[in-house]
Every structure is written in structure tokens, then in C-alpha cells.
Amino acid sequence: MQKVYDVVFAGNYTKDTIVTPTETRYVDGGAVNYAAHAAVRLGLKTAVVTRLAHEDKRMIDHLEQAGVDCFPEYTPVSTLMKLEYKTSNVDQRTLSVTGLAGTVAPEQMDGVETRAVVVGSSLRGEVELEFFKAMRMRPGILIGADVQGFVRVLRGQSLVYEPWDEMQAVLSHVDILKSDAVEAEFLTGEKDIFKAARFYSSLGPREIVLTHSQGVLIHADGKDYEYPFFPGDVNGRSGRGDTCLGSYAAVRLSQPPAVAGLWAAAVTSLKLQKLGPFSLSLADVQAFIISHYVS
């Protein structure tokens, strides 16, 4: 019998070099990696559709050990990314890419049945408009996406922000959109995150997950819900937004936006304390919510 998933995360693995003022670390990254670990820890039947070099199969092994089913396509090289944080401001970083694993085609979802699909890509061209059109043809499916994979464009080896001509076309097929405040200002022209969320929503997505250095704003059904992050420290900044979107989409399948936003803030806060994907339990998140968000 064919397995039906709660949520499938689609996008490429990235082999990351993370440089801070104090050290250089090498980690297995990629939005799908961070998001899937969060979703499966919250009890969702989770799968990943991705592309990577066979030499990096350890990421697939780690996901499968965590209970995530994987549908990889092996490529000559993985997407190789360098993330440089030159100051203590975790929202200011420089990104560069020296290898690409190619485009996730809609055909990679053939035979993979799911209630929701969330696109987590790292740069433009990794997941294209045709993918969203194909997913929208599936009845009743919830579609999520992160704008980072569309506003970032590779020029030489540098990732730079450029206008997104297909924004309206893509977002017309998206239900849940995730953005950070920097991306939001660039794409919408709004410094005010509330105005930026409404601009995004006017293009189609009914729910906006907008992260910033202090927390997350959820805009849904014309209402705003704000939740702070309580990270303690920010050793785990890389993957913050991916974890937030992954946990929001996971909880959203059974709870309203306000509850999903609360859980996303809690999971993200816990993830920020440690480098690598989220690895705590459902009980840990519940305890964190009680101690930090329930007055």
C-alpha cells in the first residue's frame, strides 16, 4: 500500500561552511534538512525530496535514522555554500556558492502522496514555477515556500538579492509563505514587517510566516500574531527560518495559525541554541512553551 505523508519538504541539500568571528565549522545544511528534522520531531509523517552528491549520503542516513523517508536524486556535486558572519549580528551574513546540484523537477514527486509540500530552496533556479503549478494540480494539498530560494541569485560565486519577476506567478500557487525581514524589505519595499506581510498576502498566500532577529510574525486571515524567540544564544542561527517554516507547516495541519505560530517560535528558539537540525522531543517543546510563553 502506498504511504501517504503529512508533509514533504522539497529542495536541495547544501554542504555548508559556516564562518564566524571566532571559528569555522562544516555542517550538513539545506532547508529541507532543517525543516524535516523539526517536523518529524513533532510527530508528523515526513519525507524529503532532494538532490545531492552520493558522497554526502550521510545526510540522507541521518534523516532516515530520525524517521524521515527520503527520495534523493544523486548528482555529480552537491550544492556547496559558504555562510560568513562577520559580526555578532546574526541577520547580517554573506553567502557564496561553488557547486550546484541542479533543479528539483516536478517528476521527483511522482508517486509521493502528501497532505502538504513545502519548498525550501537556497537560490533561484533550484525549484521553478513549473513545480508549483504541478503541485497545485493535486487536490486539497497545502503548499508552502520560502522566498529565500527565489530572491537569491548566483552571480559568479556570490549570492545576491535581485528582483523576482515571477513572484506573483509563483505566489498565486502558495498557501504559506515564509520570509525574513531583510528579504521582505527588498521584495516589498516595506521596512514595516506588518505592511510587508500584507503585501505578500495580496499576491495569493493566505498565511505569512515572517521572521526577524527578535521573533516571528504570523499574518493569517487578516490577523497578526507575534511571538518572540527565547534562544539563550544563537549558535544555531543557520537554519533558523527553515526550522520555523517546517515546524509551522507541521503544526498547521492540525491547529489554527495562532497555535502553529506559537509552536514554531518555541521550536525555533530551541534550535537557535545549538548548531545543526532540531533534535529535541515533543515534550521538550511543550515544557518550553509553558515556561516561556504561558503567563
N, C-alpha and C positions, 0 to 999 in steps of 0.2 A: 504494500500500500504506500502511495506517495506521501511523503512527510510535508505537512503544512507548517510554516514558520510564523511566529508572531511578527518578527521584524528581520529584514535582510539589509545589511549595510553594503553598499556598492562603491568601490573606489580603490585606488592603488595603495599598496604598502609603500612606505618610504623608509629607506635606511638613513637615519638621521645622525648628523654630527652636531652636537649642541655645545656652543662656546659661550661661556660667561666670563665676567672679570676674574673669576677665581679658578676655573677649571674647564677642561674639555671632556665631554662624555660622548659615547657612541651608543645609540639606542635604536630599537626597532620601533618605528613610528607609523604614521598613516592614520587618517581619520577613522577608517573602518576598524583598525586595531583598537584604538582607544574606546570608540563607541560600542563595539561589540562586547568588550570586557565589561563595560558598565551595564549593558542590557542583560547579559546572561547572569550577572551577579544579582540582578533584581528579579530573576526568576523567569525571564522570557525565553521562549524557544527562538534561538538566534542563529543566523547564518551570515556568512561573508562571501561576497563575490569580488574577487580581486585579481591583480596581476603583479607578478614579481619574478625575480630570477630564482632558479631552483636552489642556488647556493644559500638563499635566505629562507628556506623552507622551515627553519626553526620557528618563525613567527606563526606559520600555519600549525605546527605542532603544539605551540603554546596555546593557541586559540582552541584547538581540539581538546587539549587536556582540560581546558576550562569549561568545556561543554558546548562550544560553538562549532557548528558544521561549516566546512569551508569548501568553496568551489573556485579553486585558483586556476588561472591560466599562466603557465610558466613562460617567461620571456628571456631574451638574451641578457638583459640587465634590469635591475630594479631601479625605481626612481630614487636617486641619490640626492639628499637635501642637507644643506648646512644652515643652521639657525644660529645667528650671532646676537647675543645680548650684550651690548657694550656698556650698559649702565645697570643700576638696580631697578630701573623702570621696566617691568616685565611686559608692558604693552609696546615697547619700542624695540624692534629687532630687525635684522637684515637677513633676507633669505636668498640662497643661491642653490642652483641645481646643476649637477654634472652628468646625470643619467636619467633616462625616461623609459618607463615600462609600457608606454603606449596608451591607447584608448579602450575603455571598458565598453564593449559593444552590447546592444540590447540582447543579442543572441546568447550572451553569457547567463542570462536569466531564464533561458528556456528550461522548462521542467522544474523550476524553482517556484513553488507556490508560497505566498506570504500575505499576511494582512497589511503589512506596511513595508515600504522600501525607503531607505534613507541614503541619499547620495552624499558621500564625504570624499571630495577630491582635493588635490593640493594646488592645481593650476589649470588654466584654461586648456581645453582640448582633451583632458583626461576622461570626462564624461560630457557628452554633447546633447544637443536639443533632441535628437532622434531617440535617445534613451528615455527621456521624459515623455515623449509622445507615445512610445511603446508601452510604458508603464501606465499611462493614463487610459489606455485601451482596456486595462484589466478592471473588471467591475469591482467597485467597493474598496479599492486599495487606497491606503493613506500614503502620500508621497512627501518626503522631507528632503531638504537640501541645505547646504552651507554655501554662502556666497563666496567663500574664500577660493573655491575651485573655479571661479569664473572671473573674479576681479584681478586675480594674479596672472600675469602673463610673463612667459620666459623670453627675455631679450639677452642673447648671448648666454651667460650663465646666471644672470641676475633675474630675480622675480620682482617685477614692478607692477604697480597698480595702473590699469588702463580702463577707459570707459567700456562698458559691457553692452554692445549693440543688441544682443539677443536677450537682454534682461527681461523685457516684457513678454517675449515669446516663451521663454523658459518658465518664468514665474506664473504664467497662466495655467501651468500644469502642476504647480506645487501647492500643497496644503500647509506645511510647516516650513518656515524659512528661518535659518539661523544666520546671524551676522554679528560681528563685533562692532564697537563704536567707531573705530577708525575706518573700517570698510563702509559703515553706514554713512558717515560724513562724506566719504569720497563718492559713493554711488548716488546718494540722495541730495547732497549739498546741504544737509541739515546737521548742525552741531548738536542740537537738541535731540536726544535719543527718542523722546516720545513722538516728536514730529517725524523723525526718520522711520520709526516703526509704522506710523500711519501711511507714510509714502509707500513703503514696501507693500503694505496690506492693500493699498489701492490698485496694485498690479495683479492681485489674484490670491496670494496666500492668506488664509483666514487666521493663521496664528504666526506670530513673530517671536523668536527667541533671540534677544539682543543682549550680548554680554559686554561688560566693561570691567575696568580694573577692580571695582568695588562689589560687583554682583551681577545680577541678571534681571532684565525687564521682559516680562511676558505680555504681549499685546494680543488679545483674543476677543472676538465678538464685541469690539468697540471698547473693551475694558482693559485696564493696565494692572498688572500685578508685579510688585518689585520684591526681590529677595537679595539680601547681602550675602557675600561669601565670608566665611569664617575660616580662613586657611591656616592660621598659625604661622606658616611660612609658605614660600612659593617655589620650593624645589621642583615641583611638578607642573610648572607653567605650561610646558609643551603638551598639547593635547587637552588643554582646558576646555576650549569651545567644543571639541569633538565629544568629550565626555558629557558636557552639558546637553548637547543636542541628542546624543544617544540615550541618556537617561530620561530626558523629557519625552522623547518619542516612545520609549518603552512604557513609561507610566501612563502616558496619554491614551494608550489603547484601552485602559480600563477606568481612568479617572479624568475629571474635568481639568481645564488648563491651569487653574489656580493650584490644584494639588500637584499636578505634574511639574509645575514651576518650582514649588517648594522642594520636592524631591530632587529635582535637577540641581538646585542650588546646594543642597546638602551633599549630594554625591560629588559635585564639582569641588566643594570646599575640602572634602576628604581627599580627593585625588590630588589637589594642589599641594598637599603636604609631602608627596612622595613622587619621585621620578618614575615614569612608566605607567602602564594602564592601571585603572582602578582594580583593587584586589580585595576589598573588604566585603563583609556579608550584609545581607538584608537587615539583620538585627543591629549591626553597627550603624547603618544609616538611620534606622528608627530611633536608636539611642541618641544619635547626633541631633536629629530633628527635635527631640524632646528637650535636650539640654541647651540648644541654641535658638530655636525658632518658636517654641511654645512658651508663652508668658503665663 
